[in-house]
Amino acid sequence: MKTQIKPLLFIIAIIGMVSLAATYPQQKQEEPFKAKNLKVLPKDITKVELDSIMDGFKAALGVKCNFCHGPSKTDPKKIDFSSDDKDHKIIAREMMEMTAKLNKKYFSKYQEKHGVAAVQCATCHRGKPEPKLEIVPAKKG
Protein backbone atom coordinates (compact mmCIF):
# COMPACT_ATOMS: atom_id res chain seq x y z
CA MET A 1 0.00 0.00 0.00
CA LYS A 2 2.83 2.42 0.86
CA THR A 3 4.44 1.86 -2.53
CA GLN A 4 1.19 2.89 -4.27
CA ILE A 5 0.84 6.11 -2.21
CA LYS A 6 4.24 7.53 -3.22
CA PRO A 7 3.54 7.46 -6.98
CA LEU A 8 0.04 8.82 -6.34
CA LEU A 9 1.44 11.72 -4.26
CA PHE A 10 4.02 12.36 -6.97
CA ILE A 11 1.31 12.52 -9.66
CA ILE A 12 -0.86 14.81 -7.49
CA ALA A 13 2.14 17.11 -6.91
CA ILE A 14 2.89 17.27 -10.65
CA ILE A 15 -0.78 18.02 -11.45
CA GLY A 16 -0.77 20.74 -8.78
CA MET A 17 2.37 22.37 -10.21
CA VAL A 18 1.00 22.26 -13.76
CA SER A 19 -2.29 23.78 -12.57
CA LEU A 20 -0.45 26.50 -10.69
CA ALA A 21 1.76 27.26 -13.68
CA ALA A 22 -1.29 27.50 -15.94
CA THR A 23 -2.83 30.18 -13.72
CA TYR A 24 0.38 32.25 -13.59
CA PRO A 25 0.06 35.26 -15.91
CA GLN A 26 1.91 34.75 -19.15
CA GLN A 27 4.62 37.30 -19.84
CA LYS A 28 3.97 39.18 -23.01
CA GLN A 29 6.97 39.08 -25.29
CA GLU A 30 7.88 42.59 -26.43
CA GLU A 31 8.33 43.23 -30.10
CA PRO A 32 11.67 44.80 -30.95
CA PHE A 33 11.54 48.60 -31.15
CA LYS A 34 11.76 50.05 -34.65
CA ALA A 35 11.46 53.82 -34.92
CA LYS A 36 10.07 55.13 -38.19
CA ASN A 37 11.08 58.10 -40.33
CA LEU A 38 14.37 58.88 -38.60
CA LYS A 39 16.41 61.26 -40.73
CA VAL A 40 19.00 62.63 -38.29
CA LEU A 41 19.05 60.15 -35.42
CA PRO A 42 20.58 56.69 -35.97
CA LYS A 43 18.21 54.09 -37.43
CA ASP A 44 19.23 51.51 -34.80
CA ILE A 45 18.51 53.78 -31.82
CA THR A 46 16.91 52.05 -28.83
CA LYS A 47 13.61 53.15 -27.34
CA VAL A 48 15.37 54.20 -24.14
CA GLU A 49 17.87 56.34 -26.08
CA LEU A 50 15.17 57.92 -28.22
CA ASP A 51 12.95 58.65 -25.22
CA SER A 52 15.92 60.22 -23.41
CA ILE A 53 16.66 62.52 -26.36
CA MET A 54 13.00 63.51 -26.70
CA ASP A 55 12.78 64.19 -22.95
CA GLY A 56 15.80 66.46 -23.34
CA PHE A 57 14.06 68.39 -26.12
CA LYS A 58 10.91 68.76 -24.03
CA ALA A 59 12.89 70.13 -21.09
CA ALA A 60 15.09 72.43 -23.20
CA LEU A 61 12.10 73.96 -24.99
CA GLY A 62 9.47 73.65 -22.26
CA VAL A 63 7.09 71.80 -24.60
CA LYS A 64 5.20 68.53 -24.90
CA CYS A 65 5.38 65.90 -27.65
CA ASN A 66 2.59 67.49 -29.68
CA PHE A 67 4.69 70.62 -30.23
CA CYS A 68 6.63 68.77 -32.95
CA HIS A 69 4.49 65.66 -33.53
CA GLY A 70 1.05 65.83 -35.12
CA PRO A 71 -2.06 63.80 -34.35
CA SER A 72 -2.72 60.41 -35.88
CA LYS A 73 -4.99 60.52 -38.91
CA THR A 74 -6.84 57.39 -37.75
CA ASP A 75 -7.15 58.42 -34.08
CA PRO A 76 -6.63 62.16 -33.44
CA LYS A 77 -6.31 61.49 -29.69
CA LYS A 78 -3.01 59.70 -30.39
CA ILE A 79 0.23 61.16 -31.70
CA ASP A 80 1.74 60.08 -35.02
CA PHE A 81 5.44 60.25 -34.16
CA SER A 82 6.55 59.36 -37.70
CA SER A 83 4.54 62.11 -39.41
CA ASP A 84 6.31 65.17 -40.82
CA ASP A 85 3.12 67.28 -40.87
CA LYS A 86 4.36 69.84 -38.32
CA ASP A 87 6.98 72.41 -39.29
CA HIS A 88 8.49 72.30 -35.79
CA LYS A 89 9.63 68.72 -36.43
CA ILE A 90 11.44 69.76 -39.61
CA ILE A 91 12.98 72.72 -37.79
CA ALA A 92 14.04 70.42 -34.92
CA ARG A 93 15.94 68.22 -37.39
CA GLU A 94 17.68 71.28 -38.82
CA MET A 95 18.58 72.47 -35.32
CA MET A 96 20.01 69.04 -34.46
CA GLU A 97 22.22 69.17 -37.54
CA MET A 98 23.22 72.76 -36.77
CA THR A 99 24.27 72.03 -33.18
CA ALA A 100 26.21 68.94 -34.31
CA LYS A 101 28.10 71.03 -36.89
CA LEU A 102 28.80 73.82 -34.41
CA ASN A 103 30.05 71.40 -31.79
CA LYS A 104 32.22 69.53 -34.29
CA LYS A 105 33.71 72.64 -35.87
CA TYR A 106 34.29 74.79 -32.80
CA PHE A 107 34.24 72.58 -29.74
CA SER A 108 35.37 69.06 -30.73
CA LYS A 109 38.79 69.43 -29.10
CA TYR A 110 37.09 70.45 -25.84
CA GLN A 111 34.59 67.62 -26.06
CA GLU A 112 37.41 65.10 -26.32
CA LYS A 113 39.20 66.59 -23.30
CA HIS A 114 36.20 67.39 -21.13
CA GLY A 115 33.35 65.29 -22.55
CA VAL A 116 31.02 68.28 -22.71
CA ALA A 117 28.77 69.28 -25.59
CA ALA A 118 29.25 73.02 -25.94
CA VAL A 119 26.01 73.85 -27.76
CA GLN A 120 22.71 72.22 -26.87
CA CYS A 121 19.06 73.11 -27.41
CA ALA A 122 18.89 74.79 -24.01
CA THR A 123 21.87 77.00 -24.89
CA CYS A 124 19.54 79.24 -26.91
CA HIS A 125 16.04 78.12 -25.99
CA ARG A 126 16.47 78.25 -22.19
CA GLY A 127 13.20 76.41 -21.59
CA LYS A 128 11.22 78.41 -24.17
CA PRO A 129 9.74 77.12 -27.46
CA GLU A 130 11.20 80.04 -29.41
CA PRO A 131 14.70 81.29 -28.58
CA LYS A 132 14.87 84.97 -27.66
CA LEU A 133 17.94 87.09 -28.09
CA GLU A 134 18.77 88.90 -24.88
CA ILE A 135 21.34 91.63 -25.01
CA VAL A 136 22.84 92.21 -21.61
CA PRO A 137 24.58 95.56 -21.28
CA ALA A 138 28.23 95.42 -20.32
CA LYS A 139 29.08 96.47 -16.79
CA LYS A 140 30.82 99.80 -16.56
CA GLY A 141 33.99 100.26 -14.71
mmCIF file of the C-alpha atoms, coordinates in Angstrom:
data_MODEL
# 
_entry.id   MODEL 
# 
loop_
_atom_site.group_PDB 
_atom_site.id 
_atom_site.type_symbol 
_atom_site.label_atom_id 
_atom_site.label_alt_id 
_atom_site.label_comp_id 
_atom_site.label_asym_id 
_atom_site.label_entity_id 
_atom_site.label_seq_id 
_atom_site.pdbx_PDB_ins_code 
_atom_site.Cartn_x 
_atom_site.Cartn_y 
_atom_site.Cartn_z 
_atom_site.occupancy 
_atom_site.B_iso_or_equiv 
_atom_site.pdbx_formal_charge 
_atom_site.auth_seq_id 
_atom_site.auth_comp_id 
_atom_site.auth_asym_id 
_atom_site.auth_atom_id 
_atom_site.pdbx_PDB_model_num 
ATOM 1   C CA . MET A 1 1   ? 0.000  0.000   0.000   1.00 0.00 ? 1   MET A CA 1 
ATOM 2   C CA . LYS A 1 2   ? 2.830  2.418   0.855   1.00 0.00 ? 2   LYS A CA 1 
ATOM 3   C CA . THR A 1 3   ? 4.439  1.865   -2.526  1.00 0.00 ? 3   THR A CA 1 
ATOM 4   C CA . GLN A 1 4   ? 1.194  2.895   -4.270  1.00 0.00 ? 4   GLN A CA 1 
ATOM 5   C CA . ILE A 1 5   ? 0.842  6.114   -2.210  1.00 0.00 ? 5   ILE A CA 1 
ATOM 6   C CA . LYS A 1 6   ? 4.243  7.526   -3.221  1.00 0.00 ? 6   LYS A CA 1 
ATOM 7   C CA . PRO A 1 7   ? 3.541  7.459   -6.980  1.00 0.00 ? 7   PRO A CA 1 
ATOM 8   C CA . LEU A 1 8   ? 0.044  8.822   -6.338  1.00 0.00 ? 8   LEU A CA 1 
ATOM 9   C CA . LEU A 1 9   ? 1.437  11.715  -4.264  1.00 0.00 ? 9   LEU A CA 1 
ATOM 10  C CA . PHE A 1 10  ? 4.016  12.362  -6.965  1.00 0.00 ? 10  PHE A CA 1 
ATOM 11  C CA . ILE A 1 11  ? 1.305  12.524  -9.661  1.00 0.00 ? 11  ILE A CA 1 
ATOM 12  C CA . ILE A 1 12  ? -0.858 14.811  -7.492  1.00 0.00 ? 12  ILE A CA 1 
ATOM 13  C CA . ALA A 1 13  ? 2.143  17.111  -6.909  1.00 0.00 ? 13  ALA A CA 1 
ATOM 14  C CA . ILE A 1 14  ? 2.885  17.269  -10.654 1.00 0.00 ? 14  ILE A CA 1 
ATOM 15  C CA . ILE A 1 15  ? -0.777 18.024  -11.454 1.00 0.00 ? 15  ILE A CA 1 
ATOM 16  C CA . GLY A 1 16  ? -0.769 20.745  -8.783  1.00 0.00 ? 16  GLY A CA 1 
ATOM 17  C CA . MET A 1 17  ? 2.373  22.371  -10.206 1.00 0.00 ? 17  MET A CA 1 
ATOM 18  C CA . VAL A 1 18  ? 0.999  22.258  -13.759 1.00 0.00 ? 18  VAL A CA 1 
ATOM 19  C CA . SER A 1 19  ? -2.294 23.783  -12.573 1.00 0.00 ? 19  SER A CA 1 
ATOM 20  C CA . LEU A 1 20  ? -0.455 26.504  -10.688 1.00 0.00 ? 20  LEU A CA 1 
ATOM 21  C CA . ALA A 1 21  ? 1.763  27.265  -13.679 1.00 0.00 ? 21  ALA A CA 1 
ATOM 22  C CA . ALA A 1 22  ? -1.287 27.504  -15.940 1.00 0.00 ? 22  ALA A CA 1 
ATOM 23  C CA . THR A 1 23  ? -2.830 30.178  -13.719 1.00 0.00 ? 23  THR A CA 1 
ATOM 24  C CA . TYR A 1 24  ? 0.383  32.251  -13.586 1.00 0.00 ? 24  TYR A CA 1 
ATOM 25  C CA . PRO A 1 25  ? 0.065  35.262  -15.908 1.00 0.00 ? 25  PRO A CA 1 
ATOM 26  C CA . GLN A 1 26  ? 1.912  34.751  -19.150 1.00 0.00 ? 26  GLN A CA 1 
ATOM 27  C CA . GLN A 1 27  ? 4.622  37.299  -19.839 1.00 0.00 ? 27  GLN A CA 1 
ATOM 28  C CA . LYS A 1 28  ? 3.973  39.183  -23.014 1.00 0.00 ? 28  LYS A CA 1 
ATOM 29  C CA . GLN A 1 29  ? 6.969  39.083  -25.291 1.00 0.00 ? 29  GLN A CA 1 
ATOM 30  C CA . GLU A 1 30  ? 7.882  42.587  -26.430 1.00 0.00 ? 30  GLU A CA 1 
ATOM 31  C CA . GLU A 1 31  ? 8.328  43.230  -30.096 1.00 0.00 ? 31  GLU A CA 1 
ATOM 32  C CA . PRO A 1 32  ? 11.670 44.802  -30.950 1.00 0.00 ? 32  PRO A CA 1 
ATOM 33  C CA . PHE A 1 33  ? 11.537 48.599  -31.149 1.00 0.00 ? 33  PHE A CA 1 
ATOM 34  C CA . LYS A 1 34  ? 11.763 50.046  -34.651 1.00 0.00 ? 34  LYS A CA 1 
ATOM 35  C CA . ALA A 1 35  ? 11.455 53.818  -34.918 1.00 0.00 ? 35  ALA A CA 1 
ATOM 36  C CA . LYS A 1 36  ? 10.069 55.129  -38.189 1.00 0.00 ? 36  LYS A CA 1 
ATOM 37  C CA . ASN A 1 37  ? 11.077 58.096  -40.332 1.00 0.00 ? 37  ASN A CA 1 
ATOM 38  C CA . LEU A 1 38  ? 14.371 58.878  -38.605 1.00 0.00 ? 38  LEU A CA 1 
ATOM 39  C CA . LYS A 1 39  ? 16.411 61.262  -40.729 1.00 0.00 ? 39  LYS A CA 1 
ATOM 40  C CA . VAL A 1 40  ? 19.004 62.634  -38.294 1.00 0.00 ? 40  VAL A CA 1 
ATOM 41  C CA . LEU A 1 41  ? 19.054 60.153  -35.415 1.00 0.00 ? 41  LEU A CA 1 
ATOM 42  C CA . PRO A 1 42  ? 20.580 56.693  -35.970 1.00 0.00 ? 42  PRO A CA 1 
ATOM 43  C CA . LYS A 1 43  ? 18.215 54.085  -37.432 1.00 0.00 ? 43  LYS A CA 1 
ATOM 44  C CA . ASP A 1 44  ? 19.228 51.509  -34.800 1.00 0.00 ? 44  ASP A CA 1 
ATOM 45  C CA . ILE A 1 45  ? 18.507 53.783  -31.820 1.00 0.00 ? 45  ILE A CA 1 
ATOM 46  C CA . THR A 1 46  ? 16.909 52.046  -28.833 1.00 0.00 ? 46  THR A CA 1 
ATOM 47  C CA . LYS A 1 47  ? 13.607 53.147  -27.344 1.00 0.00 ? 47  LYS A CA 1 
ATOM 48  C CA . VAL A 1 48  ? 15.374 54.196  -24.141 1.00 0.00 ? 48  VAL A CA 1 
ATOM 49  C CA . GLU A 1 49  ? 17.873 56.337  -26.077 1.00 0.00 ? 49  GLU A CA 1 
ATOM 50  C CA . LEU A 1 50  ? 15.167 57.924  -28.222 1.00 0.00 ? 50  LEU A CA 1 
ATOM 51  C CA . ASP A 1 51  ? 12.952 58.655  -25.216 1.00 0.00 ? 51  ASP A CA 1 
ATOM 52  C CA . SER A 1 52  ? 15.921 60.216  -23.414 1.00 0.00 ? 52  SER A CA 1 
ATOM 53  C CA . ILE A 1 53  ? 16.659 62.519  -26.360 1.00 0.00 ? 53  ILE A CA 1 
ATOM 54  C CA . MET A 1 54  ? 12.998 63.507  -26.700 1.00 0.00 ? 54  MET A CA 1 
ATOM 55  C CA . ASP A 1 55  ? 12.775 64.186  -22.951 1.00 0.00 ? 55  ASP A CA 1 
ATOM 56  C CA . GLY A 1 56  ? 15.800 66.461  -23.337 1.00 0.00 ? 56  GLY A CA 1 
ATOM 57  C CA . PHE A 1 57  ? 14.056 68.386  -26.122 1.00 0.00 ? 57  PHE A CA 1 
ATOM 58  C CA . LYS A 1 58  ? 10.906 68.756  -24.032 1.00 0.00 ? 58  LYS A CA 1 
ATOM 59  C CA . ALA A 1 59  ? 12.892 70.130  -21.090 1.00 0.00 ? 59  ALA A CA 1 
ATOM 60  C CA . ALA A 1 60  ? 15.091 72.432  -23.204 1.00 0.00 ? 60  ALA A CA 1 
ATOM 61  C CA . LEU A 1 61  ? 12.096 73.959  -24.993 1.00 0.00 ? 61  LEU A CA 1 
ATOM 62  C CA . GLY A 1 62  ? 9.466  73.653  -22.262 1.00 0.00 ? 62  GLY A CA 1 
ATOM 63  C CA . VAL A 1 63  ? 7.088  71.801  -24.595 1.00 0.00 ? 63  VAL A CA 1 
ATOM 64  C CA . LYS A 1 64  ? 5.198  68.527  -24.896 1.00 0.00 ? 64  LYS A CA 1 
ATOM 65  C CA . CYS A 1 65  ? 5.382  65.903  -27.648 1.00 0.00 ? 65  CYS A CA 1 
ATOM 66  C CA . ASN A 1 66  ? 2.586  67.489  -29.682 1.00 0.00 ? 66  ASN A CA 1 
ATOM 67  C CA . PHE A 1 67  ? 4.687  70.624  -30.231 1.00 0.00 ? 67  PHE A CA 1 
ATOM 68  C CA . CYS A 1 68  ? 6.628  68.765  -32.948 1.00 0.00 ? 68  CYS A CA 1 
ATOM 69  C CA . HIS A 1 69  ? 4.492  65.665  -33.526 1.00 0.00 ? 69  HIS A CA 1 
ATOM 70  C CA . GLY A 1 70  ? 1.049  65.830  -35.119 1.00 0.00 ? 70  GLY A CA 1 
ATOM 71  C CA . PRO A 1 71  ? -2.062 63.797  -34.346 1.00 0.00 ? 71  PRO A CA 1 
ATOM 72  C CA . SER A 1 72  ? -2.718 60.405  -35.879 1.00 0.00 ? 72  SER A CA 1 
ATOM 73  C CA . LYS A 1 73  ? -4.990 60.525  -38.908 1.00 0.00 ? 73  LYS A CA 1 
ATOM 74  C CA . THR A 1 74  ? -6.838 57.390  -37.746 1.00 0.00 ? 74  THR A CA 1 
ATOM 75  C CA . ASP A 1 75  ? -7.153 58.421  -34.075 1.00 0.00 ? 75  ASP A CA 1 
ATOM 76  C CA . PRO A 1 76  ? -6.626 62.155  -33.440 1.00 0.00 ? 76  PRO A CA 1 
ATOM 77  C CA . LYS A 1 77  ? -6.313 61.491  -29.691 1.00 0.00 ? 77  LYS A CA 1 
ATOM 78  C CA . LYS A 1 78  ? -3.013 59.696  -30.389 1.00 0.00 ? 78  LYS A CA 1 
ATOM 79  C CA . ILE A 1 79  ? 0.229  61.160  -31.704 1.00 0.00 ? 79  ILE A CA 1 
ATOM 80  C CA . ASP A 1 80  ? 1.741  60.083  -35.018 1.00 0.00 ? 80  ASP A CA 1 
ATOM 81  C CA . PHE A 1 81  ? 5.441  60.250  -34.161 1.00 0.00 ? 81  PHE A CA 1 
ATOM 82  C CA . SER A 1 82  ? 6.546  59.365  -37.699 1.00 0.00 ? 82  SER A CA 1 
ATOM 83  C CA . SER A 1 83  ? 4.538  62.111  -39.409 1.00 0.00 ? 83  SER A CA 1 
ATOM 84  C CA . ASP A 1 84  ? 6.310  65.171  -40.820 1.00 0.00 ? 84  ASP A CA 1 
ATOM 85  C CA . ASP A 1 85  ? 3.120  67.281  -40.871 1.00 0.00 ? 85  ASP A CA 1 
ATOM 86  C CA . LYS A 1 86  ? 4.362  69.835  -38.322 1.00 0.00 ? 86  LYS A CA 1 
ATOM 87  C CA . ASP A 1 87  ? 6.978  72.413  -39.286 1.00 0.00 ? 87  ASP A CA 1 
ATOM 88  C CA . HIS A 1 88  ? 8.490  72.296  -35.792 1.00 0.00 ? 88  HIS A CA 1 
ATOM 89  C CA . LYS A 1 89  ? 9.632  68.717  -36.431 1.00 0.00 ? 89  LYS A CA 1 
ATOM 90  C CA . ILE A 1 90  ? 11.442 69.760  -39.615 1.00 0.00 ? 90  ILE A CA 1 
ATOM 91  C CA . ILE A 1 91  ? 12.979 72.724  -37.785 1.00 0.00 ? 91  ILE A CA 1 
ATOM 92  C CA . ALA A 1 92  ? 14.042 70.424  -34.925 1.00 0.00 ? 92  ALA A CA 1 
ATOM 93  C CA . ARG A 1 93  ? 15.936 68.224  -37.386 1.00 0.00 ? 93  ARG A CA 1 
ATOM 94  C CA . GLU A 1 94  ? 17.677 71.280  -38.822 1.00 0.00 ? 94  GLU A CA 1 
ATOM 95  C CA . MET A 1 95  ? 18.582 72.466  -35.319 1.00 0.00 ? 95  MET A CA 1 
ATOM 96  C CA . MET A 1 96  ? 20.008 69.036  -34.455 1.00 0.00 ? 96  MET A CA 1 
ATOM 97  C CA . GLU A 1 97  ? 22.217 69.170  -37.540 1.00 0.00 ? 97  GLU A CA 1 
ATOM 98  C CA . MET A 1 98  ? 23.220 72.764  -36.769 1.00 0.00 ? 98  MET A CA 1 
ATOM 99  C CA . THR A 1 99  ? 24.266 72.025  -33.185 1.00 0.00 ? 99  THR A CA 1 
ATOM 100 C CA . ALA A 1 100 ? 26.205 68.938  -34.307 1.00 0.00 ? 100 ALA A CA 1 
ATOM 101 C CA . LYS A 1 101 ? 28.096 71.026  -36.895 1.00 0.00 ? 101 LYS A CA 1 
ATOM 102 C CA . LEU A 1 102 ? 28.805 73.821  -34.414 1.00 0.00 ? 102 LEU A CA 1 
ATOM 103 C CA . ASN A 1 103 ? 30.052 71.396  -31.787 1.00 0.00 ? 103 ASN A CA 1 
ATOM 104 C CA . LYS A 1 104 ? 32.220 69.525  -34.285 1.00 0.00 ? 104 LYS A CA 1 
ATOM 105 C CA . LYS A 1 105 ? 33.713 72.642  -35.867 1.00 0.00 ? 105 LYS A CA 1 
ATOM 106 C CA . TYR A 1 106 ? 34.294 74.794  -32.802 1.00 0.00 ? 106 TYR A CA 1 
ATOM 107 C CA . PHE A 1 107 ? 34.244 72.580  -29.740 1.00 0.00 ? 107 PHE A CA 1 
ATOM 108 C CA . SER A 1 108 ? 35.368 69.058  -30.725 1.00 0.00 ? 108 SER A CA 1 
ATOM 109 C CA . LYS A 1 109 ? 38.787 69.430  -29.100 1.00 0.00 ? 109 LYS A CA 1 
ATOM 110 C CA . TYR A 1 110 ? 37.093 70.447  -25.843 1.00 0.00 ? 110 TYR A CA 1 
ATOM 111 C CA . GLN A 1 111 ? 34.586 67.616  -26.064 1.00 0.00 ? 111 GLN A CA 1 
ATOM 112 C CA . GLU A 1 112 ? 37.414 65.098  -26.318 1.00 0.00 ? 112 GLU A CA 1 
ATOM 113 C CA . LYS A 1 113 ? 39.203 66.585  -23.300 1.00 0.00 ? 113 LYS A CA 1 
ATOM 114 C CA . HIS A 1 114 ? 36.201 67.394  -21.130 1.00 0.00 ? 114 HIS A CA 1 
ATOM 115 C CA . GLY A 1 115 ? 33.345 65.291  -22.548 1.00 0.00 ? 115 GLY A CA 1 
ATOM 116 C CA . VAL A 1 116 ? 31.023 68.284  -22.706 1.00 0.00 ? 116 VAL A CA 1 
ATOM 117 C CA . ALA A 1 117 ? 28.767 69.282  -25.591 1.00 0.00 ? 117 ALA A CA 1 
ATOM 118 C CA . ALA A 1 118 ? 29.247 73.018  -25.945 1.00 0.00 ? 118 ALA A CA 1 
ATOM 119 C CA . VAL A 1 119 ? 26.007 73.847  -27.755 1.00 0.00 ? 119 VAL A CA 1 
ATOM 120 C CA . GLN A 1 120 ? 22.707 72.224  -26.868 1.00 0.00 ? 120 GLN A CA 1 
ATOM 121 C CA . CYS A 1 121 ? 19.061 73.115  -27.409 1.00 0.00 ? 121 CYS A CA 1 
ATOM 122 C CA . ALA A 1 122 ? 18.892 74.788  -24.006 1.00 0.00 ? 122 ALA A CA 1 
ATOM 123 C CA . THR A 1 123 ? 21.867 77.001  -24.893 1.00 0.00 ? 123 THR A CA 1 
ATOM 124 C CA . CYS A 1 124 ? 19.545 79.243  -26.914 1.00 0.00 ? 124 CYS A CA 1 
ATOM 125 C CA . HIS A 1 125 ? 16.039 78.115  -25.986 1.00 0.00 ? 125 HIS A CA 1 
ATOM 126 C CA . ARG A 1 126 ? 16.468 78.249  -22.187 1.00 0.00 ? 126 ARG A CA 1 
ATOM 127 C CA . GLY A 1 127 ? 13.201 76.414  -21.594 1.00 0.00 ? 127 GLY A CA 1 
ATOM 128 C CA . LYS A 1 128 ? 11.217 78.407  -24.168 1.00 0.00 ? 128 LYS A CA 1 
ATOM 129 C CA . PRO A 1 129 ? 9.742  77.123  -27.459 1.00 0.00 ? 129 PRO A CA 1 
ATOM 130 C CA . GLU A 1 130 ? 11.198 80.043  -29.409 1.00 0.00 ? 130 GLU A CA 1 
ATOM 131 C CA . PRO A 1 131 ? 14.703 81.291  -28.582 1.00 0.00 ? 131 PRO A CA 1 
ATOM 132 C CA . LYS A 1 132 ? 14.868 84.972  -27.663 1.00 0.00 ? 132 LYS A CA 1 
ATOM 133 C CA . LEU A 1 133 ? 17.942 87.092  -28.091 1.00 0.00 ? 133 LEU A CA 1 
ATOM 134 C CA . GLU A 1 134 ? 18.768 88.902  -24.876 1.00 0.00 ? 134 GLU A CA 1 
ATOM 135 C CA . ILE A 1 135 ? 21.338 91.632  -25.007 1.00 0.00 ? 135 ILE A CA 1 
ATOM 136 C CA . VAL A 1 136 ? 22.837 92.209  -21.606 1.00 0.00 ? 136 VAL A CA 1 
ATOM 137 C CA . PRO A 1 137 ? 24.578 95.564  -21.280 1.00 0.00 ? 137 PRO A CA 1 
ATOM 138 C CA . ALA A 1 138 ? 28.225 95.421  -20.317 1.00 0.00 ? 138 ALA A CA 1 
ATOM 139 C CA . LYS A 1 139 ? 29.078 96.465  -16.793 1.00 0.00 ? 139 LYS A CA 1 
ATOM 140 C CA . LYS A 1 140 ? 30.825 99.800  -16.561 1.00 0.00 ? 140 LYS A CA 1 
ATOM 141 C CA . GLY A 1 141 ? 33.992 100.262 -14.713 1.00 0.00 ? 141 GLY A CA 1 
# 
